[in-house]
């Protein structure tokens, strides 16, 4: 049978790294075996589900560049792919289990199994007999089916509960973790499948949908392991073959705890706004708890799809290392062509009000000229506005101390800056070798270090001691503007002397 896997998020929050990793592993597995990747929206929590989060889901995966073969927005043969549009199916299957004697109507007033007609003292006794950690006492489990049917048909509010076996063991073979078993006595006793308002619980909708959609493999985080025995019992009750399960290792922060907001950015939107490239994020996330080829770190999405194997997934939790992700991002930035880099940094330049939206012809030329100067220095695309600001706006005059090299005073600094300023008028700054040779000669003539000659000029032109290559930057900026900035700084240094 052709493999069919699904990513089934609840649209109750923004897409985050952990959920994207689950979706990516499902996608890579499907592609590696020629299978089908499906999106199903599990939106039965109507109080928390939101169209805002659905839009974020679609936007996130369109940005990341891997998508589903079937889903709410693209259609498919087993739709609808949104659970709120499938309620009739859930009721039908819940009633089917009642008919099979595998589930029953429950008329209790609360989840602890108290019946509306029970005296308070009997309710307390029932609660006292509850298994550790559980409350429901199976109060309605042995009600005469005819009475239960009559009360249900009369419109009395009720839920439908699954009959958990009272003894024995339930287990399954996890593709990653091996055999996992539970005593049925330890499984949540007789959980609700269908609520009194007709809404299904997660467990009923999940099992019914996986079966009807032909899901062959379920790859999900290990935090879902406790729900597995309940699902296996439901599959057996229906007489269905369950899908193969693979519970993926968790993603932890460097402190060993589950990755969360306290560790920094976790929502994918935050990474996009920070200036991560989607290819870098995919590459890194794909390697969280999985290996591909020894001695290699950089993989395209096609590479990952070809090389992915469940056998290469680690059992232990993966650690999210922001420094490592930053390294990946830098590598991918440097793989961009100059034109591609300009395209990617332009939105950040627009947001910083440094260029028009869209940039005019002159601004495009400056960005294209500056791209090779900053490509090796950017950690994030969002670094570009600060690195390139001086090319679009004359910097404010920094503190004079920023101009002064070590062991220099303001008078000597003014002389060095004047010499460097005059040098600009005699060289072709676009000729790197000639400019460097002339600068070294001038420094030797003045009896100072090359760095001491150029530091004041760098600060005057760029507003900072750390900048892209100086003369290449001046070539993009224009010599006239560089000289004007140097003159302004020289005047300030002389005035302070």
C-alpha positions in Angstrom: 0.0 0.0 0.0 1.2 3.5 -0.8 2.2 5.4 2.3 -0.1 8.1 3.5 1.0 10.4 6.3 -0.6 13.5 7.8 0.1 16.6 9.7 -2.9 17.4 11.9 -2.5 20.6 13.8 -5.1 22.4 15.9 -5.4 26.0 14.7 -5.2 27.3 18.3 -1.8 29.1 18.1 1.0 30.1 15.8 3.1 27.5 14.0 6.2 26.8 16.1 9.4 24.9 15.6 8.3 21.7 17.2 5.2 21.4 15.1 7.1 22.3 11.9 9.6 19.6 12.7 6.8 17.1 13.0 5.3 18.3 9.6 8.7 18.2 8.0 9.5 14.7 9.1 6.1 13.5 7.8 6.8 15.3 4.5 10.3 13.9 4.1 9.1 10.4 4.9 6.3 10.6 2.3 8.7 11.9 -0.3 11.3 9.3 0.5 8.9 6.4 -0.2 6.8 8.0 -2.9 3.9 8.5 -0.6 1.3 11.2 0.1 1.5 14.0 2.6 -1.9 15.3 4.0 -2.9 18.3 6.0 -5.9 17.9 8.3 -7.2 20.7 10.5 -8.3 19.4 13.9 -10.4 22.4 14.8 -12.9 20.8 17.2 -11.8 23.2 20.0 -14.1 25.9 18.8 -13.3 28.2 21.7 -9.6 28.5 20.8 -9.5 27.8 17.1 -9.2 30.9 14.9 -9.0 31.8 11.3 -6.0 33.9 12.2 -4.1 30.7 13.1 -5.3 28.9 10.0 -3.9 31.8 7.9 -0.6 31.6 9.8 -0.5 27.9 9.1 -0.8 28.4 5.3 1.6 31.4 5.3 4.2 29.5 7.3 4.4 26.5 4.9 4.2 28.6 1.8 7.2 30.5 3.1 9.1 27.3 4.1 8.5 25.9 0.7 7.2 22.4 1.4 3.5 21.7 1.2 0.8 19.0 1.4 -0.6 16.9 -1.4 -4.1 16.9 0.0 -5.7 19.4 2.4 -8.4 21.9 3.1 -7.0 24.5 0.6 -5.9 22.1 -2.2 -8.7 19.4 -1.9 -8.3 15.7 -2.3 -10.2 12.4 -2.5 -11.0 11.9 1.2 -12.2 15.4 2.2 -13.4 17.4 3.8 -10.0 17.9 5.6 -11.3 20.1 8.4 -12.8 18.3 11.4 -15.6 20.8 12.0 -17.0 19.8 8.6 -17.0 16.1 9.6 -19.2 16.0 12.7 -21.8 13.7 11.2 -19.1 11.1 10.6 -18.0 11.2 14.2 -21.6 10.8 15.6 -22.2 7.9 13.2 -19.1 6.1 14.3 -19.7 6.8 18.0 -23.2 5.3 17.7 -21.7 2.4 15.8 -19.5 1.6 18.8 -22.6 1.7 21.0 -24.3 -0.7 18.8 -21.3 -3.0 18.9 -21.3 -2.9 22.7 -17.9 -1.2 22.8 -19.2 2.2 24.0 -22.2 3.4 26.0 -24.4 6.4 26.7 -23.5 8.2 29.9 -26.0 10.5 31.6 -23.7 11.5 34.5 -23.7 15.1 35.6 -19.9 15.4 35.7 -16.7 13.6 34.6 -16.4 11.9 38.0 -19.4 9.7 37.2 -21.9 11.2 39.6 -25.5 10.7 38.4 -28.0 13.5 38.8 -30.2 11.2 40.9 -27.4 10.0 43.3 -27.3 11.3 46.9 -24.3 13.4 47.8 -23.0 10.7 50.2 -23.0 8.1 47.3 -21.2 10.5 45.0 -18.5 10.9 47.6 -18.1 7.2 48.0 -17.8 6.8 44.2 -15.1 9.4 44.1 -13.2 7.7 46.9 -13.0 4.5 44.9 -11.5 6.2 41.8 -8.2 4.8 40.6 -5.2 7.0 41.3 -5.2 10.0 39.0 -8.6 9.2 37.5 -12.1 10.2 38.5 -14.7 8.5 36.4 -16.3 5.5 38.1 -18.0 3.9 35.0 -21.3 4.6 36.7 -23.4 4.2 33.5 -21.3 1.4 32.0 -23.6 -1.4 33.1 -26.9 0.4 32.6 -29.5 -1.7 30.8 -29.1 -0.9 27.0 -32.8 -0.5 26.5 -33.0 2.1 29.3 -30.0 3.9 28.0 -31.6 4.0 24.5 -34.9 5.2 25.9 -33.3 8.0 27.8 -31.1 9.0 24.9 -34.1 9.0 22.5 -36.1 11.2 24.9 -33.5 13.9 24.5 -31.9 13.6 27.9 -28.4 15.1 27.7 -25.7 12.5 27.5 -22.2 11.7 26.3 -20.9 8.6 24.6 -18.0 6.8 26.4 -15.6 4.1 25.2 -15.5 0.9 27.2 -11.9 0.3 28.2 -11.2 -3.4 28.9 -11.1 -4.0 32.6 -8.1 -6.3 32.5 -5.4 -7.4 30.1 -2.7 -5.4 28.2 -2.8 -3.1 25.2 0.4 -2.5 23.2 1.9 -1.7 19.8 5.2 -1.8 18.1 6.6 1.7 17.6 8.8 2.1 14.5 11.4 4.0 16.6 11.0 2.9 20.2 10.0 -0.7 19.8 7.3 -2.5 21.8 5.3 -0.3 24.1 2.6 -1.8 26.4 0.1 -0.6 29.1 -2.0 -2.5 31.5 -5.6 -1.6 30.6 -6.2 -0.9 34.3 -3.8 2.1 33.9 -5.6 3.5 30.8 -7.9 6.5 31.5 -11.2 4.7 32.4 -14.0 5.0 29.7 -13.1 8.4 28.2 -15.7 10.5 26.5 -15.8 10.0 22.7 -18.8 12.3 21.9 -19.7 15.2 24.1 -23.3 16.2 25.0 -23.2 19.0 22.5 -22.4 16.6 19.7 -18.7 17.6 19.4 -16.2 14.8 19.2 -13.3 14.6 21.5 -9.8 14.6 20.0 -9.5 10.8 20.4 -12.6 9.9 18.4 -12.0 12.4 15.6 -8.4 11.4 15.3 -9.0 7.7 15.0 -12.0 8.0 12.7 -10.2 10.4 10.4 -6.9 8.5 10.3 -8.9 5.4 9.2 -11.2 7.0 6.7 -8.3 9.0 5.2 -6.2 5.8 4.8 -3.4 7.0 7.0 -0.7 4.3 7.0 1.9 5.9 9.3 1.5 8.3 12.2 4.6 10.3 13.0 4.1 12.6 16.0 6.0 13.8 19.1 6.7 11.5 22.0 4.4 13.6 24.2 1.5 11.8 22.5 2.6 8.3 23.6 0.0 8.3 26.5 -2.8 8.6 24.1 -1.6 5.6 22.0 -3.2 2.8 24.1 -6.6 4.5 24.0 -6.3 4.8 20.2 -5.3 1.1 19.9 -8.3 0.1 21.9 -10.5 2.1 19.7 -9.0 0.6 16.5 -9.7 -2.9 17.9 -13.2 -1.9 18.9 -14.0 -0.8 15.3 -12.2 -3.9 13.9 -9.8 -1.7 12.0 -6.1 -2.1 11.4 -4.2 0.7 13.1 -1.6 2.7 11.3 2.1 2.2 12.1 3.2 4.6 14.9 6.5 6.5 15.1 6.9 8.8 18.1 9.5 11.4 17.4 12.0 12.6 20.0 11.2 15.9 21.7 13.0 19.1 21.0 14.6 20.6 24.1 16.3 23.9 24.9 19.9 23.8 26.0 18.7 23.6 29.6 17.2 20.1 28.9 13.6 21.3 29.1 11.0 21.2 26.4 11.6 24.0 23.9 9.4 27.0 24.8 9.2 30.8 24.7 11.6 31.1 27.6 14.4 29.7 25.3 13.8 32.5 22.8 12.0 32.5 19.4 9.9 29.4 18.8 7.1 30.7 16.5 8.2 30.4 12.9 7.1 34.0 12.3 9.7 35.2 14.7 12.5 33.4 12.8 11.2 34.9 9.5 11.1 38.4 11.0 14.6 38.0 12.4 15.9 37.3 8.9 16.4 33.6 8.8 16.4 32.0 5.4 13.7 29.3 5.1 16.2 26.9 3.5 18.5 27.3 6.5 15.7 26.7 8.9 14.5 23.6 7.1 18.1 22.2 6.9 18.6 22.7 10.6 15.2 21.5 11.8 15.5 18.4 9.6 18.7 17.5 11.5 17.1 17.8 15.0 17.1 14.2 16.0 17.9 12.7 12.6 21.1 12.1 10.5 21.5 11.9 6.8 25.1 11.6 5.5 28.2 11.5 7.6 30.6 14.5 7.2 28.0 16.7 5.6 25.8 19.5 7.0 24.3 21.4 4.1 21.3 19.6 2.5 18.7 21.0 0.1 15.0 20.0 0.6 15.4 17.5 -2.3 18.5 16.0 -0.7 16.6 15.6 2.6 13.7 14.0 0.8 15.9 11.5 -0.9 18.0 10.6 2.2 15.4 10.6 4.9 14.9 7.3 6.8 13.1 6.4 10.0 16.2 4.2 10.8 18.2 7.4 11.1 16.0 9.1 13.7 17.5 9.2 17.2 15.5 8.1 20.3 16.9 10.8 22.6 15.6 14.3 22.7 17.2 16.8 20.3 18.7 20.0 21.5 17.8 23.3 19.7 21.1 25.2 19.4 20.6 28.8 18.3 24.3 29.3 17.6 24.2 26.3 15.2 21.1 27.6 13.5 22.9 31.0 13.1 25.8 29.3 11.5 23.4 27.5 9.0 21.8 30.9 8.2 25.1 32.5 7.5 26.1 29.6 5.2 22.9 30.0 3.2 23.2 33.8 3.0 26.6 33.3 1.4 25.2 30.9 -1.1 22.9 33.6 -2.5 23.8 35.4 -5.6 24.1 39.2 -5.2 20.8 39.7 -6.9 19.1 37.1 -4.7 20.6 38.7 -1.6 19.2 42.1 -2.7 15.8 40.6 -3.2 15.9 39.1 0.3 17.2 42.1 2.2 15.0 44.7 0.4 11.9 44.1 2.6 14.1 44.8 5.7 15.5 47.9 4.1 12.0 49.1 3.3 10.8 48.5 6.9 13.8 50.6 8.1 12.7 53.4 5.8 16.0 53.4 4.0 14.6 52.8 0.5 11.3 53.3 -1.3 8.8 50.5 -1.7 9.7 49.4 -4.3 13.3 50.8 -4.4 14.0 53.2 -7.2 16.7 52.6 -9.8 19.4 54.4 -7.9 18.6 52.5 -4.7 18.6 49.2 -6.5 22.1 50.0 -7.9 23.4 50.8 -4.4 22.0 47.6 -3.0 23.4 45.5 -5.8 26.8 47.2 -5.3 26.7 46.7 -1.5 25.6 43.1 -1.6 29.0 41.5 -2.1 30.4 43.8 0.7 28.1 42.5 3.4 27.3 39.0 2.3 30.2 37.5 4.3 29.2 39.5 7.4 25.5 39.1 7.7 24.2 36.6 10.3 20.6 37.5 9.6 18.9 39.3 6.7 17.7 41.8 9.4 21.3 42.9 9.9 21.3 44.5 6.5 19.7 47.9 7.4 22.2 48.6 10.1 25.1 47.4 8.0 24.1 49.5 5.0 22.5 52.5 6.6 25.5 54.8 5.9 25.0 54.2 2.1 21.6 55.8 2.2 21.7 58.3 5.1 24.7 60.4 6.3 25.5 59.1 9.8 25.3 61.4 12.8 28.8 62.5 13.9 29.9 59.9 16.4 31.7 60.8 19.6 35.2 62.2 18.7 36.8 59.4 20.8 35.6 57.0 18.1 37.8 58.6 15.5 41.0 58.6 17.6 43.4 55.6 17.1 45.3 54.2 20.1 48.1 56.6 21.3 46.7 59.4 19.0 45.3 62.7 20.1 42.6 64.7 18.3 45.2 66.9 16.5 47.1 63.9 15.1 43.9 62.2 14.2 42.8 65.3 12.3 46.0 65.2 10.3 45.6 61.5 9.5 42.0 62.0 8.4 43.1 65.0 6.2 45.7 62.8 4.6 43.2 60.0 4.0 40.6 62.5 2.6 43.1 63.9 0.2 44.1 60.4 -0.9 40.5 59.8 -2.0 40.8 62.5 -4.6 43.9 60.9 -6.2 42.9 57.2 -6.4 40.3 55.1 -8.2 38.5 53.6 -5.3 37.0 50.9 -7.5 40.5 49.6 -8.1 41.2 47.7 -4.9 44.8 46.8 -5.5 45.8 50.3 -6.5 44.0 51.9 -3.6 45.5 49.6 -1.1 49.0 50.3 -2.5 48.5 54.0 -2.4 47.2 53.8 1.2 50.2 51.8 2.4 52.5 54.3 0.8 50.7 57.3 2.4 50.9 55.6 5.8 54.6 54.9 5.4 55.1 58.5 4.4 53.4 59.7 7.5 55.2 57.1 9.7 51.9 55.6 11.0 50.2 52.2 10.7 47.8 51.7 7.9 45.0 51.0 10.3 45.6 54.3 12.1 45.4 56.1 8.8 42.2 54.5 7.7 40.3 54.3 11.1 39.3 58.0 11.2 38.2 57.9 7.6 36.1 54.7 8.2 34.4 56.4 11.2 33.7 59.6 9.2 32.3 57.7 6.2 30.3 55.0 7.9 29.7 56.3 11.4 31.3 53.2 13.1 34.6 51.5 13.6 33.2 48.3 12.2 31.9 48.4 8.6 32.1 46.6 5.3 35.4 47.0 3.3 36.1 50.8 3.4 37.2 51.6 -0.2 34.7 49.3 -1.8 32.0 51.0 0.3 33.2 54.4 -0.8 33.0 53.2 -4.4 29.3 52.4 -3.9 28.6 55.6 -1.9 30.6 57.9 -4.2 33.8 59.7 -3.5 32.2 63.2 -3.3 29.9 62.1 -0.4 32.8 60.4 1.4 35.0 63.5 1.1 32.1 65.7 2.4 31.7 63.4 5.5 35.5 63.5 6.1 35.5 67.3 5.9 32.7 67.5 8.5 34.7 65.2 10.9 38.0 67.1 10.3 36.3 70.3 11.3 34.9 68.8 14.5 38.3 67.3 15.4 40.0 70.7 14.8 37.4 72.5 16.8 38.0 70.2 19.7 41.8 70.6 19.7 
